[in-house]
Amino acid sequence: MVANSVPESHEDRCIGSFLGTACGDILGAGVEGQSADTIRNRHGEVREFLDTFRGVGCYTDDTEMTLALATSLVERGTADAEDTSLKYAEFYEPRRGYGATAHRVMGALQNGADYRKTGRIEFPNGSFGNGGAMRIAPVGLAYRHASDEMLHQAVEAALLCTHIHPEAIDGAFTQAKAIAILATSDPNGFDRRQFLETLLGHSTVFVVQRKLEILLEQSDEGVSDDEVIYTVGNGIRASEAVAASLWAFLRYGDKPEECLIRAVNFGGDTDTIGAMVGAQLGSLYGSAWIPSRWYTQIENRRHGRDFMIDLAKTLARLDIGG
């Protein structure tokens, strides 16, 4: 696919977003937690799916929770906090690589805990982690024409059982807003800097805003990726993962496959950063940019590749608040 060609339909953007999420997640899963230097020393550059204890082509919790959220949206026709919590618990497979807090939350939900309280199960003020932002793309797709107020309410509902911290919510809202903009934009001549400026204008939490400002400040200065990522971070904080993903898109977004590869090779929380960038790329370009060597290796068992495509086609019919 020519990078700036226009996807045939919104349905294809949804398919691209889901498959892009999975590809970024899988590509990053084999080097999760490693620094950029470690990745370079061990692999040179990660361009292909690596074998993990889950197997080649197997996704992590990032994709699993994305699919759970999308399923809830399709079945309920809206972002319903109670139903999303039930879907997260239903889809939950411990082997997918959930963090310790997420394991506790999922276990509590499976045992009938109140979804309105599980977001404080580990931290009184809630988690500032990126677990909300990593899965939020389906909300951006379904609410692509909604007002900011309605989109924000949907994000909060999708996160309530796991993330109530303002940073986590604003990071997820920023990603959802990004997906909504990309899903309704023409790739031809798309202004990525203006896109980032728009996201900055919609963010409400200082730590997220400041990192977006840094990206804009450094975008024209010829600085290296390592310098930028060192400054904004690439860890489990929502503000860091969102900033790292947007830097990849800002700098390399005109070449989707290379953009996703670059994002994963930043190091850090590579599967989450990869999943978020993959969702962004798919929402703008559709699915044709995904190389066949990745596509054919995406796991295709229960909730696998074919399930993702069918779910994306159904989600594409939603235009909540439009």
C-alpha positions in Angstrom: 0.0 0.0 0.0 1.2 3.5 -0.8 1.5 5.1 2.7 -0.8 8.1 1.9 -3.5 6.3 -0.1 -7.0 6.5 1.3 -8.6 3.4 2.9 -11.6 2.1 1.1 -13.9 2.4 4.1 -14.2 3.1 7.8 -14.6 -0.7 8.1 -11.1 -1.1 6.7 -9.8 1.5 9.2 -11.3 -0.5 12.1 -9.8 -3.7 10.7 -6.4 -2.0 10.3 -6.6 -0.6 13.9 -7.3 -4.0 15.4 -4.7 -5.8 13.3 -2.2 -2.9 13.9 -2.8 -3.2 17.6 -2.0 -6.9 17.5 1.0 -6.5 15.3 2.6 -3.8 17.5 1.8 -5.8 20.6 3.3 -9.0 19.2 6.3 -7.3 17.7 7.1 -5.6 21.0 6.3 -8.6 23.3 9.6 -10.3 22.7 11.6 -7.3 24.0 9.3 -5.9 26.6 11.1 -4.1 29.4 14.5 -4.0 27.5 16.3 -0.7 26.8 17.0 0.5 23.3 20.6 -0.3 23.8 19.9 -3.8 25.0 17.6 -4.4 22.0 20.4 -3.2 19.6 23.0 -5.4 21.3 20.8 -8.5 21.3 18.8 -8.1 18.1 20.3 -5.3 16.0 16.8 -4.2 15.1 13.5 -6.0 15.8 11.6 -6.2 12.6 10.0 -9.6 12.9 7.9 -11.4 15.5 10.1 -13.1 18.1 9.4 -16.4 19.8 8.2 -15.9 23.4 7.0 -18.3 26.0 3.5 -17.8 24.5 4.8 -18.7 21.0 5.4 -16.8 17.8 2.5 -14.5 16.9 0.8 -14.6 20.2 -0.5 -11.3 21.6 -0.5 -10.0 25.1 -3.0 -8.4 27.5 -2.9 -5.2 25.4 -4.7 -6.9 22.5 -6.9 -9.1 24.7 -8.3 -6.2 26.6 -8.8 -4.2 23.4 -10.9 -7.1 22.0 -12.8 -7.4 25.3 -13.7 -3.6 25.2 -14.7 -3.8 21.6 -16.9 -6.7 22.2 -18.7 -4.8 25.0 -19.1 -1.8 22.7 -20.6 -3.9 20.0 -23.0 -5.8 22.3 -24.2 -2.8 24.3 -24.0 -0.1 21.6 -22.3 2.2 24.1 -19.4 2.3 26.6 -21.0 0.6 29.7 -18.8 0.5 32.7 -20.4 -2.6 34.2 -20.4 -4.5 31.0 -16.9 -3.7 30.1 -15.7 -4.9 33.5 -17.5 -8.2 32.9 -16.0 -8.6 29.4 -12.5 -7.9 30.7 -13.0 -10.7 33.3 -14.5 -13.0 30.7 -11.6 -12.6 28.2 -8.9 -12.7 30.9 -6.2 -15.2 30.3 -3.3 -15.0 32.9 -0.7 -16.2 30.4 -1.2 -13.0 28.4 1.2 -11.1 30.6 -0.9 -8.9 32.8 0.8 -6.9 35.5 0.4 -7.9 39.2 -2.2 -5.2 39.9 -4.2 -6.2 36.8 -4.1 -9.9 37.9 -5.6 -8.8 41.2 -8.3 -6.7 39.6 -9.3 -9.4 37.1 -9.4 -12.0 39.9 -11.6 -9.8 42.0 -14.0 -9.1 39.1 -14.2 -12.8 38.3 -15.2 -13.3 42.0 -18.0 -10.7 41.8 -16.3 -7.6 43.2 -17.9 -4.3 42.7 -16.4 -2.8 39.4 -16.9 0.7 40.9 -14.3 -0.1 43.6 -11.7 -2.4 41.9 -9.9 0.6 40.5 -8.6 1.3 44.0 -7.7 -2.3 44.8 -4.0 -1.6 44.9 -3.6 2.2 45.0 -6.0 4.5 47.0 -5.8 7.1 44.2 -5.8 4.7 41.4 -3.2 3.5 39.0 -1.4 6.0 36.7 -0.4 3.1 34.4 -0.9 2.8 30.7 -3.3 -0.1 30.8 -6.2 2.1 29.9 -4.5 3.9 27.0 -3.3 0.6 25.5 -6.8 -0.8 25.0 -8.9 2.4 24.3 -8.7 2.5 20.5 -12.2 0.9 20.0 -13.7 3.8 21.9 -12.0 6.3 19.6 -13.3 4.4 16.6 -16.9 4.1 17.8 -17.1 7.7 19.2 -15.2 9.2 16.3 -17.8 12.0 15.7 -18.8 12.5 19.4 -18.2 15.6 21.4 -15.1 15.7 23.7 -17.5 15.5 26.7 -19.1 12.4 25.4 -15.8 10.8 24.4 -14.3 11.6 27.8 -17.3 10.0 29.5 -16.9 6.9 27.3 -13.2 6.7 28.2 -13.9 6.9 31.9 -16.5 4.2 31.6 -14.1 1.9 29.7 -11.5 2.4 32.4 -13.5 2.6 35.6 -12.8 -0.9 36.9 -9.0 -0.6 36.5 -7.9 3.0 36.2 -9.3 6.1 37.9 -6.2 8.1 38.3 -6.3 11.4 36.3 -3.1 10.7 34.4 -4.4 7.3 33.3 -7.7 8.8 32.2 -6.1 11.7 30.4 -3.6 9.5 28.7 -6.3 7.2 27.5 -8.5 10.1 26.4 -5.5 11.5 24.4 -5.1 8.1 22.6 -8.9 7.8 22.0 -9.0 11.4 20.6 -6.0 10.6 18.4 -7.8 7.5 17.1 -11.0 9.5 16.5 -9.1 12.1 14.5 -7.1 9.6 12.5 -10.2 7.6 11.7 -11.9 10.6 10.1 -8.8 12.1 8.3 -7.5 11.8 4.8 -3.9 10.4 4.8 -3.0 12.6 1.9 -1.1 15.6 3.2 -2.0 14.7 6.8 -0.2 17.2 9.1 1.2 15.2 11.9 2.5 18.2 13.8 -0.9 20.0 13.7 -2.4 16.7 14.8 -0.2 16.7 17.9 -1.0 20.3 18.6 -4.7 19.4 18.5 -4.2 16.6 21.0 -2.2 19.0 23.3 -5.2 21.4 23.2 -7.5 18.7 24.4 -5.4 17.3 27.2 -6.3 18.4 30.7 -3.6 16.9 33.0 -0.3 18.7 33.3 2.1 15.7 33.1 0.5 14.6 29.8 0.4 18.1 28.5 4.1 18.7 29.3 5.2 15.6 27.5 3.3 16.5 24.4 4.8 20.0 24.6 8.3 18.4 24.7 7.5 16.4 21.5 6.5 19.6 19.7 9.5 21.5 21.0 11.9 18.8 19.8 10.2 17.9 16.5 12.2 20.4 14.5 15.5 20.2 16.3 17.0 17.2 14.7 17.4 15.4 18.0 17.7 11.6 18.1 15.0 9.2 19.2 17.0 8.1 22.1 17.2 11.7 23.4 13.5 12.3 23.1 12.5 9.0 24.6 15.0 9.6 27.5 13.2 12.9 28.1 9.6 11.8 27.9 10.0 8.2 29.1 8.8 4.9 27.7 7.7 3.0 30.8 4.4 1.9 32.3 3.1 5.4 33.1 0.3 6.5 30.9 1.9 9.8 30.0 5.1 8.1 29.0 3.6 5.4 26.8 1.3 7.9 25.1 4.2 10.4 24.4 6.5 7.6 23.1 3.8 6.3 20.7 3.0 9.8 19.5 6.7 10.6 18.9 6.9 7.5 16.6 3.9 8.6 14.7 5.1 12.2 14.5 8.5 11.3 13.2 7.8 8.2 11.1 4.0 8.1 10.5 4.3 8.5 6.7 5.8 5.0 6.5 3.5 2.8 8.6 5.6 -0.4 8.7 8.8 1.4 9.5 7.0 3.6 12.1 5.8 0.5 14.0 9.3 -1.0 13.9 10.9 2.2 15.2 8.4 2.5 18.0 9.1 -1.0 19.3 12.9 -0.4 19.1 12.5 2.6 21.4 12.6 0.0 24.2 10.7 0.2 27.5 7.1 -1.0 27.5 7.5 -2.1 24.0 4.3 -4.2 23.5 2.1 -1.4 24.8 3.8 1.4 22.8 3.7 -0.9 19.7 0.0 -1.7 20.3 -0.9 2.0 20.6 1.1 3.0 17.5 -0.4 0.1 15.5 -3.9 1.3 16.4 -3.0 4.8 15.3 -1.6 3.7 12.0 -4.5 1.4 11.2 -7.0 4.1 12.0 -5.5 6.4 9.4 -4.3 4.0 6.7 -6.5 0.9 7.1 -5.1 -2.6 6.8 -3.3 -2.8 3.5 0.0 -1.5 5.0 0.4 -4.5 7.2 3.0 -6.8 5.7 1.9 -10.4 4.9 4.7 -11.8 6.9 3.2 -10.3 10.1 -0.4 -10.9 9.1 0.0 -14.6 8.5 1.7 -15.1 11.9 -1.0 -13.4 14.0 -2.4 -16.2 16.1 -5.8 -17.4 14.8 -7.3 -19.5 17.5 -10.0 -18.3 19.9 -10.1 -14.5 19.7 -7.5 -14.7 17.0 -7.0 -12.9 13.7 -10.3 -13.9 12.1 -12.2 -13.0 15.3 -10.5 -9.6 15.2 -11.5 -8.9 11.6 -15.1 -9.9 12.2 -15.3 -7.9 15.4 -13.8 -4.8 13.6 -16.4 -5.1 10.9 -19.2 -5.1 13.4 -17.7 -2.2 15.4 -17.4 -0.2 12.2 -21.2 0.1 12.2 -21.2 2.1 15.4 -21.1 5.9 15.2 -22.0 6.9 18.7 -22.7 10.6 19.2 -22.3 11.2 15.5 
